[in-house]
Amino acid sequence: MYLHKVSEKAKTTIAAVEQKVSDAGSAIMKNRYVFSAAAWVTGGINKVAKAAGEVGQKAKEKVGMAEEEEKREMVENFAKVHLSESPKSDQGEQQSVSKPLPAQGLIL
């Protein structure tokens, strides 16, 4: 029973404190200078958040462009290495390899 009374007193005290804080907050927000300052700070925070989002988006785009450029260069380099060997040059090599070399030296 004693705990119940303490609990009820604590609840009553907390409720009174909450009401006073609420009243003080309302009074502060009714002050036009405080309200203006709060609005100014909120506006500044919103602008910073927007700018940070834009910077993040630009960085994301640059990374994407760099990755695309890297892929393109890789494909070009692959093509240069593997596709630069034309069929004509392959045939010429095959003919020269399959042809016997002219005889040199002592022929009997």
N, CA, C and O atoms as a GROMACS GRO file, in nm:
protein
  432
    1MET      N    1   0.082  -0.119   0.000
    1MET     CA    2   0.000   0.000   0.000
    1MET      C    3   0.086   0.126   0.000
    1MET      O    4   0.051   0.226  -0.062
    2TYR      N    5   0.200   0.120   0.070
    2TYR     CA    6   0.290   0.235   0.075
    2TYR      C    7   0.346   0.265  -0.064
    2TYR      O    8   0.357   0.381  -0.103
    3LEU      N    9   0.381   0.158  -0.140
    3LEU     CA   10   0.433   0.176  -0.275
    3LEU      C   11   0.329   0.238  -0.366
    3LEU      O   12   0.361   0.320  -0.453
    4HIS      N   13   0.206   0.201  -0.346
    4HIS     CA   14   0.098   0.255  -0.426
    4HIS      C   15   0.088   0.407  -0.408
    4HIS      O   16   0.070   0.480  -0.505
    5LYS      N   17   0.101   0.455  -0.281
    5LYS     CA   18   0.094   0.599  -0.254
    5LYS      C   19   0.212   0.672  -0.317
    5LYS      O   20   0.197   0.781  -0.374
    6VAL      N   21   0.332   0.610  -0.308
    6VAL     CA   22   0.451   0.672  -0.368
    6VAL      C   23   0.435   0.678  -0.519
    6VAL      O   24   0.467   0.778  -0.583
    7SER      N   25   0.384   0.569  -0.574
    7SER     CA   26   0.364   0.563  -0.718
    7SER      C   27   0.264   0.669  -0.764
    7SER      O   28   0.287   0.735  -0.865
    8GLU      N   29   0.155   0.685  -0.690
    8GLU     CA   30   0.056   0.786  -0.726
    8GLU      C   31   0.114   0.926  -0.714
    8GLU      O   32   0.088   1.012  -0.798
    9LYS      N   33   0.194   0.951  -0.609
    9LYS     CA   34   0.257   1.083  -0.593
    9LYS      C   35   0.356   1.110  -0.705
    9LYS      O   36   0.364   1.221  -0.757
   10ALA      N   37   0.431   1.006  -0.743
   10ALA     CA   38   0.528   1.022  -0.852
   10ALA      C   39   0.454   1.053  -0.982
   10ALA      O   40   0.496   1.141  -1.058
   11LYS      N   41   0.346   0.982  -1.008
   11LYS     CA   42   0.268   1.007  -1.129
   11LYS      C   43   0.213   1.149  -1.130
   11LYS      O   44   0.217   1.217  -1.233
   12THR      N   45   0.162   1.195  -1.016
   12THR     CA   46   0.107   1.330  -1.005
   12THR      C   47   0.216   1.433  -1.028
   12THR      O   48   0.195   1.532  -1.099
   13THR      N   49   0.334   1.411  -0.969
   13THR     CA   50   0.445   1.504  -0.984
   13THR      C   51   0.491   1.509  -1.130
   13THR      O   52   0.514   1.616  -1.185
   14ILE      N   53   0.503   1.392  -1.192
   14ILE     CA   54   0.546   1.387  -1.332
   14ILE      C   55   0.445   1.458  -1.421
   14ILE      O   56   0.484   1.532  -1.512
   15ALA      N   57   0.319   1.437  -1.396
   15ALA     CA   58   0.215   1.503  -1.475
   15ALA      C   59   0.223   1.655  -1.460
   15ALA      O   60   0.206   1.728  -1.557
   16ALA      N   61   0.248   1.701  -1.337
   16ALA     CA   62   0.258   1.846  -1.313
   16ALA      C   63   0.380   1.903  -1.386
   16ALA      O   64   0.373   2.010  -1.446
   17VAL      N   65   0.492   1.832  -1.380
   17VAL     CA   66   0.614   1.878  -1.448
   17VAL      C   67   0.591   1.881  -1.599
   17VAL      O   68   0.631   1.976  -1.666
   18GLU      N   69   0.529   1.778  -1.649
   18GLU     CA   70   0.501   1.774  -1.793
   18GLU      C   71   0.414   1.892  -1.835
   18GLU      O   72   0.438   1.953  -1.940
   19GLN      N   73   0.314   1.924  -1.754
   19GLN     CA   74   0.226   2.037  -1.786
   19GLN      C   75   0.304   2.168  -1.786
   19GLN      O   76   0.284   2.252  -1.873
   20LYS      N   77   0.392   2.185  -1.685
   20LYS     CA   78   0.470   2.309  -1.677
   20LYS      C   79   0.565   2.322  -1.796
   20LYS      O   80   0.581   2.430  -1.852
   21VAL      N   81   0.628   2.210  -1.835
   21VAL     CA   82   0.718   2.212  -1.952
   21VAL      C   83   0.639   2.244  -2.077
   21VAL      O   84   0.685   2.321  -2.162
   22SER      N   85   0.522   2.186  -2.090
   22SER     CA   86   0.437   2.214  -2.206
   22SER      C   87   0.396   2.361  -2.210
   22SER      O   88   0.400   2.424  -2.316
   23ASP      N   89   0.358   2.415  -2.094
   23ASP     CA   90   0.320   2.556  -2.088
   23ASP      C   91   0.439   2.646  -2.122
   23ASP      O   92   0.424   2.745  -2.193
   24ALA      N   93   0.557   2.609  -2.070
   24ALA     CA   94   0.677   2.689  -2.098
   24ALA      C   95   0.711   2.682  -2.247
   24ALA      O   96   0.748   2.782  -2.308
   25GLY      N   97   0.699   2.563  -2.304
   25GLY     CA   98   0.727   2.547  -2.448
   25GLY      C   99   0.631   2.629  -2.531
   25GLY      O  100   0.671   2.691  -2.630
   26SER      N  101   0.505   2.631  -2.492
   26SER     CA  102   0.406   2.710  -2.565
   26SER      C  103   0.438   2.859  -2.554
   26SER      O  104   0.427   2.932  -2.653
   27ALA      N  105   0.476   2.902  -2.436
   27ALA     CA  106   0.509   3.044  -2.416
   27ALA      C  107   0.632   3.082  -2.498
   27ALA      O  108   0.636   3.190  -2.558
   28ILE      N  109   0.730   2.994  -2.500
   28ILE     CA  110   0.852   3.023  -2.578
   28ILE      C  111   0.819   3.031  -2.726
   28ILE      O  112   0.866   3.122  -2.795
   29MET      N  113   0.739   2.937  -2.776
   29MET     CA  114   0.708   2.935  -2.918
   29MET      C  115   0.617   3.051  -2.957
   29MET      O  116   0.611   3.088  -3.075
   30LYS      N  117   0.546   3.108  -2.860
   30LYS     CA  118   0.463   3.225  -2.891
   30LYS      C  119   0.548   3.350  -2.903
   30LYS      O  120   0.503   3.449  -2.960
   31ASN      N  121   0.668   3.347  -2.850
   31ASN     CA  122   0.760   3.460  -2.863
   31ASN      C  123   0.807   3.464  -3.008
   31ASN      O  124   0.867   3.368  -3.057
   32ARG      N  125   0.781   3.574  -3.076
   32ARG     CA  126   0.811   3.581  -3.220
   32ARG      C  127   0.959   3.571  -3.249
   32ARG      O  128   0.997   3.520  -3.354
   33TYR      N  129   1.044   3.617  -3.158
   33TYR     CA  130   1.188   3.608  -3.181
   33TYR      C  131   1.236   3.463  -3.175
   33TYR      O  132   1.316   3.418  -3.256
   34VAL      N  133   1.184   3.392  -3.076
   34VAL     CA  134   1.221   3.251  -3.062
   34VAL      C  135   1.167   3.173  -3.181
   34VAL      O  136   1.236   3.087  -3.237
   35PHE      N  137   1.045   3.202  -3.218
   35PHE     CA  138   0.984   3.132  -3.332
   35PHE      C  139   1.062   3.160  -3.460
   35PHE      O  140   1.088   3.069  -3.538
   36SER      N  141   1.099   3.286  -3.481
   36SER     CA  142   1.176   3.322  -3.600
   36SER      C  143   1.312   3.252  -3.601
   36SER      O  144   1.355   3.201  -3.705
   37ALA      N  145   1.377   3.248  -3.486
   37ALA     CA  146   1.507   3.181  -3.479
   37ALA      C  147   1.493   3.032  -3.506
   37ALA      O  148   1.575   2.973  -3.576
   38ALA      N  149   1.390   2.972  -3.450
   38ALA     CA  150   1.368   2.829  -3.473
   38ALA      C  151   1.340   2.802  -3.620
   38ALA      O  152   1.389   2.705  -3.676
   39ALA      N  153   1.261   2.887  -3.682
   39ALA     CA  154   1.230   2.871  -3.824
   39ALA      C  155   1.357   2.889  -3.908
   39ALA      O  156   1.379   2.816  -4.004
   40TRP      N  157   1.440   2.987  -3.871
   40TRP     CA  158   1.564   3.012  -3.944
   40TRP      C  159   1.658   2.891  -3.934
   40TRP      O  160   1.716   2.848  -4.033
   41VAL      N  161   1.672   2.837  -3.813
   41VAL     CA  162   1.759   2.719  -3.793
   41VAL      C  163   1.705   2.600  -3.871
   41VAL      O  164   1.781   2.528  -3.936
   42THR      N  165   1.574   2.580  -3.865
   42THR     CA  166   1.513   2.469  -3.938
   42THR      C  167   1.535   2.484  -4.088
   42THR      O  168   1.566   2.388  -4.157
   43GLY      N  169   1.519   2.606  -4.138
   43GLY     CA  170   1.543   2.632  -4.281
   43GLY      C  171   1.687   2.604  -4.319
   43GLY      O  172   1.715   2.546  -4.424
   44GLY      N  173   1.779   2.645  -4.233
   44GLY     CA  174   1.921   2.620  -4.261
   44GLY      C  175   1.952   2.471  -4.263
   44GLY      O  176   2.025   2.423  -4.350
   45ILE      N  177   1.897   2.399  -4.169
   45ILE     CA  178   1.919   2.253  -4.164
   45ILE      C  179   1.861   2.188  -4.290
   45ILE      O  180   1.923   2.098  -4.347
   46ASN      N  181   1.743   2.232  -4.332
   46ASN     CA  182   1.682   2.176  -4.452
   46ASN      C  183   1.767   2.203  -4.576
   46ASN      O  184   1.781   2.116  -4.662
   47LYS      N  185   1.824   2.325  -4.586
   47LYS     CA  186   1.909   2.359  -4.700
   47LYS      C  187   2.036   2.273  -4.702
   47LYS      O  188   2.077   2.224  -4.807
   48VAL      N  189   2.095   2.254  -4.584
   48VAL     CA  190   2.215   2.170  -4.575
   48VAL      C  191   2.182   2.026  -4.614
   48VAL      O  192   2.258   1.963  -4.687
   49ALA      N  193   2.071   1.976  -4.568
   49ALA     CA  194   2.030   1.839  -4.601
   49ALA      C  195   2.006   1.825  -4.751
   49ALA      O  196   2.044   1.724  -4.811
   50LYS      N  197   1.943   1.925  -4.812
   50LYS     CA  198   1.918   1.921  -4.957
   50LYS      C  199   2.049   1.924  -5.034
   50LYS      O  200   2.067   1.847  -5.128
   51ALA      N  201   2.141   2.012  -4.993
   51ALA     CA  202   2.271   2.020  -5.060
   51ALA      C  203   2.349   1.890  -5.046
   51ALA      O  204   2.412   1.844  -5.141
   52ALA      N  205   2.343   1.830  -4.929
   52ALA     CA  206   2.413   1.704  -4.908
   52ALA      C  207   2.354   1.595  -4.997
   52ALA      O  208   2.428   1.512  -5.052
   53GLY      N  209   2.224   1.594  -5.012
   53GLY     CA  210   2.160   1.498  -5.101
   53GLY      C  211   2.202   1.516  -5.245
   53GLY      O  212   2.225   1.419  -5.317
   54GLU      N  213   2.211   1.642  -5.288
   54GLU     CA  214   2.253   1.671  -5.426
   54GLU      C  215   2.398   1.631  -5.449
   54GLU      O  216   2.432   1.575  -5.553
   55VAL      N  217   2.484   1.660  -5.350
   55VAL     CA  218   2.625   1.620  -5.362
   55VAL      C  219   2.635   1.469  -5.370
   55VAL      O  220   2.712   1.416  -5.451
   56GLY      N  221   2.560   1.400  -5.288
   56GLY     CA  222   2.560   1.254  -5.291
   56GLY      C  223   2.514   1.201  -5.425
   56GLY      O  224   2.571   1.104  -5.476
   57GLN      N  225   2.413   1.261  -5.483
   57GLN     CA  226   2.362   1.218  -5.613
   57GLN      C  227   2.466   1.242  -5.722
   57GLN      O  228   2.487   1.157  -5.808
   58LYS      N  229   2.531   1.359  -5.718
   58LYS     CA  230   2.635   1.390  -5.818
   58LYS      C  231   2.750   1.290  -5.807
   58LYS      O  232   2.800   1.241  -5.908
   59ALA      N  233   2.790   1.259  -5.684
   59ALA     CA  234   2.899   1.164  -5.664
   59ALA      C  235   2.860   1.027  -5.718
   59ALA      O  236   2.941   0.959  -5.781
   60LYS      N  237   2.736   0.988  -5.695
   60LYS     CA  238   2.685   0.860  -5.744
   60LYS      C  239   2.690   0.856  -5.897
   60LYS      O  240   2.729   0.755  -5.956
   61GLU      N  241   2.650   0.966  -5.960
   61GLU     CA  242   2.652   0.974  -6.106
   61GLU      C  243   2.794   0.966  -6.159
   61GLU      O  244   2.820   0.898  -6.259
   62LYS      N  245   2.888   1.035  -6.093
   62LYS     CA  246   3.028   1.031  -6.137
   62LYS      C  247   3.085   0.891  -6.126
   62LYS      O  248   3.158   0.846  -6.215
   63VAL      N  249   3.054   0.822  -6.018
   63VAL     CA  250   3.103   0.685  -6.001
   63VAL      C  251   3.045   0.597  -6.112
   63VAL      O  252   3.117   0.516  -6.170
   64GLY      N  253   2.918   0.613  -6.140
   64GLY     CA  254   2.855   0.536  -6.248
   64GLY      C  255   2.919   0.563  -6.382
   64GLY      O  256   2.943   0.471  -6.459
   65MET      N  257   2.948   0.690  -6.411
   65MET     CA  258   3.012   0.726  -6.537
   65MET      C  259   3.153   0.668  -6.544
   65MET      O  260   3.194   0.619  -6.649
   66ALA      N  261   3.226   0.674  -6.434
   66ALA     CA  262   3.362   0.619  -6.432
   66ALA      C  263   3.359   0.469  -6.454
   66ALA      O  264   3.444   0.415  -6.525
   67GLU      N  265   3.262   0.400  -6.394
   67GLU     CA  266   3.250   0.256  -6.414
   67GLU      C  267   3.218   0.223  -6.559
   67GLU      O  268   3.274   0.129  -6.615
   68GLU      N  269   3.129   0.301  -6.620
   68GLU     CA  270   3.095   0.279  -6.761
   68GLU      C  271   3.216   0.302  -6.850
   68GLU      O  272   3.241   0.225  -6.943
   69GLU      N  273   3.292   0.407  -6.822
   69GLU     CA  274   3.413   0.436  -6.900
   69GLU      C  275   3.515   0.323  -6.886
   69GLU      O  276   3.577   0.282  -6.983
   70GLU      N  277   3.530   0.273  -6.765
   70GLU     CA  278   3.623   0.162  -6.740
   70GLU      C  279   3.579   0.037  -6.818
   70GLU      O  280   3.663  -0.032  -6.877
   71LYS      N  281   3.450   0.007  -6.818
   71LYS     CA  282   3.399  -0.108  -6.893
   71LYS      C  283   3.424  -0.090  -7.042
   71LYS      O  284   3.466  -0.183  -7.111
   72ARG      N  285   3.397   0.031  -7.091
   72ARG     CA  286   3.415   0.059  -7.234
   72ARG      C  287   3.561   0.040  -7.274
   72ARG      O  288   3.590  -0.022  -7.376
   73GLU      N  289   3.653   0.092  -7.193
   73GLU     CA  290   3.796   0.077  -7.221
   73GLU      C  291   3.837  -0.070  -7.218
   73GLU      O  292   3.917  -0.114  -7.300
   74MET      N  293   3.782  -0.144  -7.123
   74MET     CA  294   3.815  -0.286  -7.113
   74MET      C  295   3.770  -0.360  -7.239
   74MET      O  296   3.844  -0.444  -7.291
   75VAL      N  297   3.650  -0.330  -7.287
   75VAL     CA  298   3.598  -0.395  -7.408
   75VAL      C  299   3.684  -0.355  -7.528
   75VAL      O  300   3.716  -0.440  -7.611
   76GLU      N  301   3.720  -0.227  -7.538
   76GLU     CA  302   3.803  -0.182  -7.650
   76GLU      C  303   3.939  -0.252  -7.648
   76GLU      O  304   3.988  -0.297  -7.752
   77ASN      N  305   4.000  -0.259  -7.530
   77ASN     CA  306   4.130  -0.326  -7.520
   77ASN      C  307   4.119  -0.473  -7.555
   77ASN      O  308   4.207  -0.527  -7.623
   78PHE      N  309   4.014  -0.538  -7.510
   78PHE     CA  310   3.992  -0.679  -7.543
   78PHE      C  311   3.979  -0.695  -7.694
   78PHE      O  312   4.038  -0.785  -7.753
   79ALA      N  313   3.901  -0.605  -7.754
   79ALA     CA  314   3.880  -0.612  -7.899
   79ALA      C  315   4.011  -0.590  -7.974
   79ALA      O  316   4.039  -0.659  -8.072
   80LYS      N  317   4.092  -0.495  -7.929
   80LYS     CA  318   4.220  -0.470  -7.995
   80LYS      C  319   4.310  -0.592  -7.990
   80LYS      O  320   4.373  -0.629  -8.089
   81VAL      N  321   4.314  -0.656  -7.874
   81VAL     CA  322   4.403  -0.771  -7.857
   81VAL      C  323   4.350  -0.892  -7.934
   81VAL      O  324   4.427  -0.957  -8.005
   82HIS      N  325   4.224  -0.923  -7.920
   82HIS     CA  326   4.171  -1.047  -7.973
   82HIS      C  327   4.112  -1.037  -8.113
   82HIS      O  328   4.102  -1.138  -8.183
   83LEU      N  329   4.073  -0.920  -8.154
   83LEU     CA  330   4.012  -0.907  -8.286
   83LEU      C  331   4.104  -0.843  -8.388
   83LEU      O  332   4.067  -0.833  -8.505
   84SER      N  333   4.222  -0.799  -8.349
   84SER     CA  334   4.313  -0.735  -8.442
   84SER      C  335   4.380  -0.838  -8.532
   84SER      O  336   4.433  -0.801  -8.637
   85GLU      N  337   4.379  -0.965  -8.495
   85GLU     CA  338   4.435  -1.071  -8.578
   85GLU      C  339   4.334  -1.101  -8.688
   85GLU      O  340   4.234  -1.170  -8.664
   86SER      N  341   4.361  -1.049  -8.808
   86SER     CA  342   4.265  -1.066  -8.917
   86SER      C  343   4.280  -1.206  -8.976
   86SER      O  344   4.386  -1.267  -8.964
   87PRO      N  345   4.177  -1.256  -9.040
   87PRO     CA  346   4.183  -1.388  -9.104
   87PRO      C  347   4.291  -1.394  -9.212
   87PRO      O  348   4.351  -1.499  -9.232
   88LYS      N  349   4.316  -1.282  -9.283
   88LYS     CA  350   4.419  -1.280  -9.387
   88LYS      C  351   4.556  -1.308  -9.327
   88LYS      O  352   4.634  -1.386  -9.382
   89SER      N  353   4.585  -1.246  -9.215
   89SER     CA  354   4.715  -1.269  -9.154
   89SER      C  355   4.726  -1.412  -9.104
   89SER      O  356   4.835  -1.468  -9.105
   90ASP      N  357   4.616  -1.472  -9.060
   90ASP     CA  358   4.618  -1.612  -9.017
   90ASP      C  359   4.645  -1.703  -9.136
   90ASP      O  360   4.722  -1.798  -9.125
   91GLN      N  361   4.582  -1.674  -9.251
   91GLN     CA  362   4.602  -1.757  -9.370
   91GLN      C  363   4.745  -1.745  -9.419
   91GLN      O  364   4.806  -1.844  -9.460
   92GLY      N  365   4.798  -1.626  -9.417
   92GLY     CA  366   4.936  -1.605  -9.460
   92GLY      C  367   5.032  -1.682  -9.374
   92GLY      O  368   5.129  -1.738  -9.424
   93GLU      N  369   5.008  -1.684  -9.245
   93GLU     CA  370   5.094  -1.759  -9.154
   93GLU      C  371   5.081  -1.908  -9.181
   93GLU      O  372   5.180  -1.980  -9.176
   94GLN      N  373   4.960  -1.955  -9.209
   94GLN     CA  374   4.940  -2.097  -9.236
   94GLN      C  375   5.010  -2.139  -9.364
   94GLN      O  376   5.070  -2.246  -9.369
   95GLN      N  377   5.003  -2.054  -9.466
   95GLN     CA  378   5.068  -2.087  -9.592
   95GLN      C  379   5.219  -2.091  -9.575
   95GLN      O  380   5.286  -2.181  -9.626
   96SER      N  381   5.272  -1.995  -9.505
   96SER     CA  382   5.416  -1.993  -9.488
   96SER      C  383   5.463  -2.107  -9.401
   96SER      O  384   5.574  -2.158  -9.419
   97VAL      N  385   5.381  -2.149  -9.308
   97VAL     CA  386   5.417  -2.260  -9.223
   97VAL      C  387   5.404  -2.391  -9.300
   97VAL      O  388   5.487  -2.480  -9.283
   98SER      N  389   5.302  -2.405  -9.385
   98SER     CA  390   5.281  -2.530  -9.457
   98SER      C  391   5.375  -2.544  -9.577
   98SER      O  392   5.401  -2.657  -9.620
   99LYS      N  393   5.426  -2.437  -9.631
   99LYS     CA  394   5.519  -2.444  -9.744
   99LYS      C  395   5.654  -2.493  -9.694
   99LYS      O  396   5.702  -2.449  -9.590
  100PRO      N  397   5.714  -2.582  -9.768
  100PRO     CA  398   5.849  -2.621  -9.728
  100PRO      C  399   5.947  -2.510  -9.759
  100PRO      O  400   5.929  -2.435  -9.855
  101LEU      N  401   6.048  -2.500  -9.680
  101LEU     CA  402   6.150  -2.399  -9.701
  101LEU      C  403   6.235  -2.437  -9.824
  101LEU      O  404   6.256  -2.556  -9.850
  102PRO      N  405   6.283  -2.339  -9.896
  102PRO     CA  406   6.367  -2.372 -10.013
  102PRO      C  407   6.495  -2.445  -9.968
  102PRO      O  408   6.549  -2.419  -9.860
  103ALA      N  409   6.540  -2.536 -10.051
  103ALA     CA  410   6.658  -2.614 -10.019
  103ALA      C  411   6.782  -2.527 -10.026
  103ALA      O  412   6.796  -2.443 -10.114
  104GLN      N  413   6.870  -2.549  -9.934
  104GLN     CA  414   6.995  -2.475  -9.932
  104GLN      C  415   7.108  -2.573  -9.910
  104GLN      O  416   7.089  -2.685  -9.862
  105GLY      N  417   7.221  -2.530  -9.946
  105GLY     CA  418   7.338  -2.616  -9.920
  105GLY      C  419   7.356  -2.719 -10.031
  105GLY      O  420   7.316  -2.693 -10.145
  106LEU      N  421   7.413  -2.832 -10.002
  106LEU     CA  422   7.445  -2.938 -10.097
  106LEU      C  423   7.321  -3.014 -10.136
  106LEU      O  424   7.253  -3.071 -10.051
  107ILE      N  425   7.292  -3.015 -10.261
  107ILE     CA  426   7.175  -3.087 -10.312
  107ILE      C  427   7.228  -3.205 -10.394
  107ILE      O  428   7.309  -3.184 -10.484
  108LEU      N  429   7.186  -3.323 -10.366
  108LEU     CA  430   7.231  -3.441 -10.440
  108LEU      C  431   7.129  -3.493 -10.532
  108LEU      O  432   7.153  -3.592 -10.601
   0.00000   0.00000   0.00000
